[in-house]
Structures are given as structure tokens and as C-alpha cells.
Amino acid sequence: QLQLVESGGGLVQPGGSLRLSCTASGFTLQFYAIGWFRQAPGKEREGVSCISSTGGSVNYADSVKGRFTISRDSAKNTVHLQMDSLKPEDTAVYYCAAVITPGSSRGSCLMRPLLYDYWGQGTQVTVSS
């Protein structure tokens, strides 16, 4: 019933771009903050970006700031992650995740994996020449 599905991953050369999408089924994302996380082989899952339920606040990891852009498309129940100027170190499985937020928190988001309740299966991003 509650499912998130990522898409848009693939193989790209350094400096290239990809746009990832996260689409929810079985529930609406209007009251959920959405986070993007990634995990490379042998490394822990790390936060990449997040967007508040209102869409009014976004955060980025220092390693991707200025290169990645997160956005919401409420009509399609989807969140996107535009990834530009990709580097080999961006290679990882990328996951989207959702957490419902109370009214007092709908204007902000955090990038801590343990805060998120619903997770997609991930999409592979490989940056290589």
C-alpha cells in the first residue's frame, strides 16, 4: 500500500547529469518530508538532500551543494533530484525516503536516515569515464 519507487538512474560520464524521480503510491506526500540518501559499496548510507512537506525548505549535503537540486511535483505525487556536474564519488545506490511531519515541522527537513519511515528500493547511479 505504502510504496516509493525511484527511477532515472544510470551510467553517466563525469560532468554529466541525471534526474532522479521518486513517486509515491498508496499515499499522498503532501504532509511528508522527502529525503534522498545514497550508499556506496562498503560505506554507510548518507544523506544527500531533503525537502520539507511544504516545499518551502530544502537542505543539501556539503558534497553536493551547488550541483544537485531537489523539487516537488505535488500534482504527480513525485519528488525529483536533478544531479548536475556529476563526479565519480557520486557513484552509489540512491534511495528516496518519506516521513510524515507534524504541523510544527512542515517547514523544515533533516537528512538523518533514522528519521525516515518509508523507503524505496533504490536506483543505481554510476559516474565513470
C-alpha positions in Angstrom: 0.0 0.0 0.0 2.7 2.5 1.0 5.4 2.4 -1.6 8.1 4.7 -3.0 9.7 3.9 -6.4 12.9 5.6 -7.6 13.7 5.9 -11.3 16.2 7.8 -13.5 19.5 6.2 -12.5 22.1 5.0 -15.0 25.6 5.3 -16.3 26.9 8.8 -17.0 30.4 10.3 -17.6 31.9 12.7 -15.2 30.4 16.2 -15.6 27.2 14.8 -16.9 23.7 15.0 -15.5 20.9 12.8 -14.3 17.4 13.4 -12.9 16.1 11.0 -10.4 12.4 10.7 -9.6 10.6 9.4 -6.5 7.0 8.5 -6.9 4.6 7.5 -4.1 1.7 5.1 -4.4 -0.8 4.2 -1.8 -0.5 7.6 0.0 -0.1 11.3 -0.7 3.2 13.1 0.0 1.6 16.4 0.9 2.3 16.0 4.6 5.7 14.2 4.2 9.2 15.5 4.2 11.2 13.7 1.5 14.9 12.8 1.7 17.4 11.5 -0.8 20.1 9.2 0.5 22.9 7.2 -1.1 25.0 4.3 -0.3 28.2 3.3 -2.0 29.7 -0.2 -1.6 31.4 -0.6 1.7 30.1 2.7 3.0 27.3 3.8 5.3 24.1 5.3 3.9 24.4 9.1 3.9 22.0 12.0 3.4 22.1 13.8 0.1 19.2 16.2 0.2 15.8 16.8 1.6 12.7 18.9 1.0 10.0 19.9 3.5 6.4 18.9 3.1 5.5 22.4 2.1 8.4 22.6 -0.4 9.5 25.8 1.2 12.7 24.5 2.7 15.5 22.3 1.3 18.8 21.1 2.5 21.9 19.6 0.8 25.0 17.8 1.9 28.1 19.9 1.5 29.4 17.4 -1.0 26.6 18.1 -3.5 25.6 21.7 -2.7 25.5 23.7 -5.9 25.3 20.7 -8.1 22.1 18.9 -7.0 18.6 20.4 -6.9 15.6 18.8 -5.2 12.0 19.7 -6.0 8.4 18.6 -5.5 5.7 18.0 -8.1 2.6 17.6 -5.9 0.2 17.0 -8.9 2.2 13.9 -9.7 3.0 12.9 -6.1 6.6 12.9 -7.1 9.9 14.4 -5.9 12.8 14.9 -8.2 16.6 15.2 -7.7 18.4 17.0 -10.5 22.0 16.0 -10.4 24.5 18.1 -12.4 28.3 18.1 -12.7 28.4 14.5 -11.5 31.7 13.1 -10.1 32.9 9.5 -9.8 32.5 9.9 -6.0 28.7 10.3 -6.6 28.5 6.7 -7.6 26.1 4.9 -5.3 22.6 3.4 -5.0 20.3 6.4 -4.4 17.2 6.0 -2.2 14.3 8.3 -1.6 12.5 8.2 1.8 9.5 9.8 3.4 8.5 10.8 6.9 5.2 12.4 8.0 5.7 15.7 9.7 3.6 17.5 12.3 2.4 21.0 11.6 5.2 22.5 13.6 7.8 20.8 11.4 6.3 21.1 7.9 8.6 24.0 7.1 11.9 22.1 7.6 13.6 18.8 7.0 16.6 16.9 8.2 18.9 14.4 6.5 19.2 11.7 9.1 18.2 8.2 7.8 16.7 7.0 11.1 14.1 9.7 10.9 12.5 8.3 7.8 9.8 5.6 7.8 9.2 4.7 4.2 11.9 3.8 1.7 12.2 3.0 -1.9 14.3 0.1 -3.3 16.9 2.4 -4.8 18.3 3.2 -8.2 21.9 2.8 -9.3 23.9 5.8 -10.3 27.3 5.2 -11.8 29.6 8.0 -12.8 32.6 6.8 -14.8 34.7 7.6 -17.9 
